[in-house]
């Protein structure tokens, strides 16, 4: 298939491939949104898949559902996960995906530029704090600049969720809210993916990922036995 910049389904690869994972509360679904940067040509972010995971999944069951999406893409994606509602989920994600995980804490404030290193088994996980309104407005800027390409199909739902968000002005500042009975899980996941694709630390994340993939050399035995 010929690479067409405006048709994300024609992109042979993403540089890098990213899966954004919004973690739903008890009444919401968690998500897996798949995309990344264009492999060549214009500075574009492409979003190819948007999937709502089965409802009522927690912990390892939720991570397994996300792993099934990751497996369709050859276990090659950077996993950007929302840890706002379940801090303990970080440990489960690292057990499942290793050093491919980048954590995001969606809060009232924060620009998402600096990481806090959260301890997990066998290491630490970088977790970035970003304001919800700030995250959505970053994505709006990308859309208004015509730098995002959506595939057809289920992504229509994600786009509609974004369009339905309502902006309220409060004493604490501007806040995006959902109309009653509506959801924003896919829209937030798309914003998370675009945030990661444009992040100043992206190259560092990828270098760490490549280092984790390299096989370790077998440890040589010391002593005279090693030379006989």
ABEGO torsion letter per residue (X at the ends): XBBBAABAAABABBOBBBBBBBBBBAABBBBBBBEEBBABEBBBBBBABBBBBBBGBBEAAAAAAAAAAAAAAGGABBBBBBAAABAAAAAAAAAAAEAABBBBBBBABEAGABBBBBBBBGEBBBBBBBBAAAAAAAAAAAAAAGABBBBBEAAAAAAAAAAABBBBBBAAEBBBBBBBGBBAAAAAAAAAAAAAAABAAAAAAAAAAAAAABBBBBBBBBEAAAAX
